[in-house]
Amino acid sequence: MTFNATSETSLSSSCVGSLLESKDIFQLSRHGLKISKTNLIPAICFYNGSFAPFHAGHLNVLQEAKQYIDNLGTHEFIGAYISPSHSGYAARKLDPEERIGTGHRLAMIQLAIKNFDWIMIDLFETFQSHHTSLYIILKTFISRVRSQLFHDAERIDIFWLKGEDALRYSLSDKFLQLGCHSVYILNRGLNEAVTTSNNASTIVQNCYQKRWEEMRRLSSFPERYT
């Protein structure tokens, strides 16, 4: 199918409309949640970002995280939420000619996850009146999980997913106190290539390694960093 400017606008508008139809953005979707059937700890993934555009690497992060949790032996994976950032944050990351509207970002995510019924889109961050700090978004997400999902939602563990670029930033104590688990999904092949390029890239790689070791030390599940 070929899209012109008019059909693209129609696509993004219909996407936003379908996502918002009969839905309070504060209310978490439940259609993709798996009902826990074991005594293992239920696990939900939270994955935020600008997703401008959403691509195969983002989908890989979700699939790798699901597989990791399934293999832990202590948790039962029950679903994942994608939290697209507010347009104000997304705009800061791109040049004006590269910016992608909110409707188009959501349409791309919907198309990418249509065959993955365990992935849901959370619009709370996207449709705030202004860009809101990640700490508030994550804290509110945890509160919404506890108050909206299942009668025993206090048992649910939340895994906050991040790509390897997040290793450049330290987590403040207030994030650590929220009680969710941080999971970094690394492209190991890319890391190996970086170490053989030039001095600047080697410095970045060393920074990643230092943060990797620090997160392993702080992690509730240090085996994920081996």
WOGINOR-V269093 format. One record per backbone hydrogen bond with DSSP energy under -1.0 kcal/mol. CO is the residue of the C=O (numbers start at 0). NH is the residue of the N-H. E is the energy in kcal/mol with one decimal. If there is no record, write none. Layout:
# WOGINOR-V269093
co: (CO;CO)
nh: (NH;NH)
e: (E;E)
This chain:
# WOGINOR-V269093
co: (3;4;5;6;7;8;9;10;11;12;13;14;15;16;19;23;29;40;41;42;43;44;45;46;48;54;55;56;57;58;59;60;61;62;63;64;65;66;68;73;75;77;78;79;80;81;82;85;86;94;100;101;102;103;104;105;106;107;108;112;115;117;119;122;124;132;133;134;135;136;137;138;139;140;141;142;143;144;151;152;156;157;158;159;161;162;163;164;165;171;172;174;175;180;182;185;186;187;188;189;190;193;197;198;199;200;201;202;203;204;205;206;207;208;209;210;211;212;213;214;220;221;222)
nh: (7;8;9;10;11;12;13;14;15;16;17;18;19;20;22;26;32;75;156;77;158;80;160;82;84;58;59;60;61;62;63;64;65;66;67;68;69;70;71;40;42;33;44;119;46;121;48;89;90;97;104;105;106;107;108;109;110;111;112;115;118;79;81;126;127;136;137;138;139;140;141;142;143;144;145;146;147;148;154;155;43;180;45;182;184;165;166;167;168;175;176;177;178;159;161;187;190;191;192;193;194;196;201;202;203;204;205;206;207;208;209;210;211;212;213;214;215;216;217;218;223;224;225)
e: (-2.4;-2.0;-2.2;-2.5;-2.5;-2.4;-2.5;-2.1;-2.3;-2.4;-2.6;-2.2;-2.1;-1.5;-1.9;-1.9;-1.7;-2.7;-3.1;-2.8;-3.1;-2.8;-2.7;-3.0;-2.3;-1.6;-2.3;-1.8;-1.6;-2.3;-3.0;-2.2;-2.3;-2.3;-2.5;-2.6;-2.5;-1.6;-1.1;-2.2;-2.4;-2.7;-1.9;-2.7;-2.6;-3.3;-1.5;-2.0;-2.4;-2.1;-2.3;-2.5;-2.3;-2.4;-2.0;-2.7;-2.2;-2.2;-2.1;-2.4;-1.8;-2.4;-3.1;-2.2;-1.2;-2.1;-3.0;-2.6;-2.6;-2.3;-2.4;-2.0;-2.6;-2.5;-2.3;-1.9;-2.1;-1.8;-2.2;-1.4;-2.5;-2.8;-2.7;-2.8;-2.7;-1.5;-1.6;-1.5;-1.7;-1.7;-2.1;-1.3;-1.0;-3.4;-2.2;-1.1;-2.1;-2.2;-1.7;-2.2;-1.6;-1.6;-2.2;-2.2;-1.8;-2.5;-2.5;-2.0;-2.4;-2.6;-2.3;-2.4;-2.9;-2.3;-2.0;-2.9;-2.0;-1.9;-1.8;-1.3;-2.2;-1.8;-1.3)
